């Protein structure tokens, strides 16, 4: 059996004198948070980078999404095995779902630390996460000797996602990843759900009736529900969506009822105009 002892990472001695933590100016913090939100809204793709599990209130970040966030902010992941247990000859008795008692041979367990590190001349660690996996998990227990490396990769993946959530303060938006769950547990969102979620990222003040009017107007030119969802997910600002929605409306009605050229109108006023146009048209 091969094993390793868990390493403890202790902080440096702390001065008895009180120290005020340095913080960035509020404007800089808001700028950074907006950049993170923009990456999540515009760069991550649902079903590939994050998934929705029924009966959960937040989507779950997947490994490709975590890697994409690291790439967007010029960061990398450094891994370290904190603890492991490798026993090629260990006999493990387990019970199947149908009540049978079986025995497998081999036990592999890994605990991995992931550090999110900036790619710069002087790399800095900006967040960490810990992940673990073992062949005692139900999906692996029947064939442990075949999945030693798989279990290590799973521990690394769980550590990576935890580290990214911690480093970029994304726990309020995502839960821990569920990539290792059965595929039938991950729900593919409908185009309407994708559309509504993307609109919410662009402009949180749109009301349900306004979203419905925008969807109807966009569908007149983009034709399919999927095309509408794809377009809104790619949009970078609310005016881009509103400009496309206007193309599907009666231009004579718009000219007669708009108080000024639409390109000069504010988002909320232009939205109201589109709602009226859809209703009248």
C-alpha positions in Angstrom: 0.0 0.0 0.0 1.3 3.5 -0.9 0.2 6.4 1.2 1.0 10.1 1.8 0.6 12.3 4.8 -1.6 15.4 4.5 0.4 18.6 4.5 -0.7 21.4 6.7 -0.3 25.0 5.3 0.1 27.3 8.3 -0.1 31.1 8.1 2.8 33.3 8.9 3.0 34.6 12.5 0.6 37.5 13.0 1.7 40.7 14.7 -0.1 41.6 17.9 -0.7 45.1 16.5 -4.0 45.5 14.6 -3.6 45.7 10.8 -6.1 47.1 8.4 -6.6 45.0 5.3 -5.9 46.8 2.1 -8.9 47.1 -0.3 -9.2 48.3 -3.8 -11.2 51.5 -4.5 -14.9 50.8 -4.9 -14.9 51.8 -8.5 -12.2 49.3 -9.2 -14.1 46.6 -7.4 -17.2 47.3 -9.4 -15.1 47.2 -12.6 -13.7 43.8 -11.7 -17.1 42.4 -10.7 -18.6 43.7 -14.0 -15.8 42.0 -15.9 -16.4 38.7 -14.2 -20.2 39.0 -14.8 -19.6 39.8 -18.5 -17.4 36.7 -18.9 -20.0 34.5 -17.3 -22.9 36.0 -19.3 -21.2 36.2 -22.7 -18.5 33.6 -22.8 -19.9 30.6 -20.9 -22.4 28.3 -22.7 -25.1 26.5 -20.9 -24.9 22.7 -21.2 -21.1 22.9 -21.9 -19.7 25.2 -19.3 -22.4 25.0 -16.7 -25.5 22.8 -16.2 -28.9 23.0 -14.6 -29.9 20.3 -12.3 -33.7 19.9 -11.5 -34.8 21.1 -8.1 -31.7 23.3 -7.5 -31.7 27.1 -7.3 -28.4 27.7 -9.0 -26.6 26.3 -12.1 -23.6 24.2 -11.5 -20.1 25.1 -12.9 -18.5 22.4 -15.0 -14.8 21.8 -15.7 -14.9 23.5 -19.2 -16.5 26.6 -17.7 -13.9 26.8 -14.9 -11.1 26.5 -17.5 -12.7 29.1 -19.6 -12.8 31.6 -16.7 -9.2 30.9 -16.0 -8.3 31.6 -19.6 -10.3 34.8 -19.7 -8.5 36.3 -16.8 -5.0 34.9 -17.8 -4.8 32.5 -14.9 -3.7 28.9 -14.6 -4.3 26.0 -12.2 -1.5 24.4 -10.1 -2.3 21.0 -8.4 -0.8 19.3 -5.4 -1.8 15.9 -4.0 -2.3 16.5 -0.3 -3.1 12.9 0.6 -3.5 9.6 -1.2 -4.1 6.0 -0.5 -3.1 3.4 -3.1 -3.7 -0.3 -2.3 -3.8 -2.6 -5.3 -4.7 -5.6 -3.2 -7.3 -4.3 -0.8 -10.5 -6.3 -0.9 -13.6 -4.1 -0.6 -17.1 -5.6 0.0 -20.0 -3.6 -1.2 -23.8 -4.0 -1.8 -25.5 -3.3 -5.1 -28.8 -1.5 -5.5 -30.6 -4.8 -6.0 -29.2 -6.2 -2.7 -26.4 -8.4 -3.9 -23.1 -8.4 -1.9 -20.0 -8.3 -4.1 -16.3 -7.8 -3.6 -13.9 -5.8 -5.7 -10.1 -5.6 -5.4 -8.2 -2.3 -5.1 -8.6 1.0 -3.3 -7.5 4.4 -4.6 -8.2 7.7 -2.8 -6.8 11.2 -3.6 -7.2 14.6 -1.9 -6.0 17.4 -4.2 -5.3 21.1 -3.6 -5.8 23.4 -6.6 -4.2 26.9 -6.6 -5.5 29.5 -9.1 -2.3 31.4 -10.1 -1.9 34.5 -12.3 0.1 34.1 -15.5 2.5 37.0 -15.0 6.2 37.8 -14.4 5.5 37.5 -10.7 2.7 34.8 -10.4 0.3 35.2 -7.5 -2.1 32.7 -6.0 -5.5 34.3 -5.9 -7.6 31.4 -4.7 -7.5 27.7 -3.6 -9.9 24.8 -3.6 -9.7 21.2 -2.3 -11.3 18.2 -4.0 -11.3 14.5 -3.2 -12.4 11.3 -4.9 -12.0 7.6 -4.2 -13.0 4.2 -5.7 -15.4 3.8 -2.8 -17.8 6.0 -4.7 -20.7 3.9 -6.2 -19.7 4.7 -9.8 -16.2 3.3 -9.3 -16.4 0.6 -6.6 -17.1 -2.3 -9.0 -13.9 -1.7 -11.1 -11.3 0.1 -8.9 -8.2 -1.1 -10.7 -9.5 0.3 -14.0 -10.1 3.8 -12.7 -7.1 4.8 -10.6 -6.2 7.6 -13.0 -9.8 8.6 -13.5 -10.3 9.0 -9.7 -7.2 11.3 -9.6 -8.6 13.4 -12.4 -11.9 13.6 -10.7 -10.3 14.9 -7.5 -8.4 17.5 -9.6 -11.6 18.6 -11.4 -13.5 19.0 -8.1 -10.5 21.0 -6.7 -10.4 23.2 -9.8 -14.1 24.1 -9.7 -13.9 24.9 -6.0 -10.8 27.1 -6.5 -12.4 29.0 -9.4 -15.6 29.6 -7.4 -13.5 30.9 -4.4 -11.0 33.0 -6.5 -13.7 34.8 -8.5 -16.4 35.1 -5.8 -18.8 33.0 -7.9 -20.5 30.9 -5.2 -23.5 33.2 -5.3 -24.0 32.4 -9.0 -22.9 28.7 -9.2 -22.9 25.6 -7.1 -20.1 23.1 -7.0 -19.8 21.1 -10.3 -22.0 18.1 -11.0 -20.1 16.8 -14.1 -19.8 13.5 -12.3 -23.5 13.1 -11.9 -25.6 11.0 -14.2 -26.2 12.8 -17.5 -30.0 12.5 -17.2 -29.8 14.7 -14.0 -28.6 17.7 -16.0 -31.5 19.5 -17.6 -31.1 21.1 -21.0 -32.8 24.5 -20.9 -35.4 25.5 -23.4 -34.7 28.4 -25.8 -37.2 30.5 -23.9 -35.3 29.8 -20.6 -32.0 30.7 -22.3 -33.6 33.9 -23.7 -35.0 35.0 -20.3 -31.7 34.3 -18.5 -29.6 36.1 -21.1 -32.0 39.1 -21.0 -31.7 39.2 -17.2 -27.9 39.5 -17.5 -28.2 42.3 -20.0 -30.8 44.4 -18.2 -32.3 43.3 -15.0 -35.2 45.8 -15.1 -37.2 44.2 -17.9 -40.6 43.0 -16.8 -42.2 39.7 -17.9 -44.5 41.4 -20.4 -41.6 43.3 -21.8 -39.5 40.2 -22.3 -42.5 38.5 -24.0 -42.8 41.5 -26.4 -39.1 41.4 -27.2 -39.2 37.7 -27.9 -42.1 38.1 -30.3 -40.4 41.0 -32.1 -37.1 39.2 -32.4 -38.8 36.1 -33.7 -40.2 38.0 -36.6 -36.8 38.5 -38.1 -34.8 35.6 -36.5 -37.6 33.1 -37.3 -36.9 30.3 -34.7 -36.8 30.2 -30.9 -33.3 28.8 -30.9 -32.1 31.7 -33.1 -33.6 34.2 -30.8 -31.9 32.6 -27.8 -28.6 32.4 -29.6 -28.7 36.1 -30.6 -29.5 37.4 -27.1 -26.8 35.2 -25.5 -24.3 36.8 -27.9 -25.5 40.4 -27.4 -23.2 42.7 -25.5 -25.7 45.4 -24.5 -29.5 46.0 -24.2 -29.6 48.4 -27.2 -28.3 45.6 -29.5 -31.3 43.5 -28.6 -33.7 46.4 -28.9 -32.3 47.4 -32.3 -32.8 43.9 -33.7 -36.4 43.8 -32.2 -37.2 47.1 -34.0 -36.4 45.5 -37.4 -39.4 43.1 -37.0 -41.9 45.9 -36.3 -44.0 48.2 -38.5 -41.6 51.0 -39.4 -44.3 53.5 -40.3 -45.9 52.9 -36.8 -42.5 53.4 -35.2 -41.9 56.7 -37.0 -45.4 58.0 -36.1 -45.2 57.0 -32.4 -41.6 57.5 -31.4 -40.9 60.8 -29.7 -37.5 60.9 -31.3 -35.3 58.7 -33.5 -35.1 55.3 -31.7 -31.3 55.3 -31.6 -31.5 58.4 -29.3 -34.0 56.9 -26.9 -33.2 55.4 -23.5 -33.5 51.6 -22.9 -36.7 51.8 -20.8 -38.4 54.2 -23.2 -37.4 52.2 -26.3 -38.6 49.0 -24.6 -42.0 50.6 -23.9 -42.3 51.7 -27.5 -41.6 48.1 -28.7 -44.2 46.7 -26.3 -46.8 49.1 -27.7 -45.8 48.3 -31.3 -46.1 44.5 -30.7 -49.5 45.0 -29.0 -50.8 47.2 -31.8 -49.3 45.1 -34.6 
